[in-house]
């Protein structure tokens, strides 16, 4: 049976501060391309939706929710983590994943600037 951590994700740093970075320009375009590439697969979109719906770290539940092998889910999680959209916390032998709300808000701002 998969385990879901009972505790909530640690609050991300800087979440209370406004993001004053520009939504347009070369750096913003590069950032948007990176984030869009990370969400450019339906499985990664499903993972993000799952993490947004939950308010606690999710470990093995992600594999149970998707019709994919553990290794495939792990690769998708790595892509999302490398892009900064999620973070993982070690919980014994598992890694619990949580959404990075600041990064998700940034993606929304960048997309809305189109």
Secondary structure, DSSP 8 states (H G I E B T S, - for coil): ---EEEEE----TTTTS---S-SSSHHHHHHHHHHHHHT-SHHHHHHHHHHHH-SEEESTHHHHHSSS-HHHHHHHHHHHHHTTSEEEEEETTEEEEEE-HHHHHHHHHHHHT-
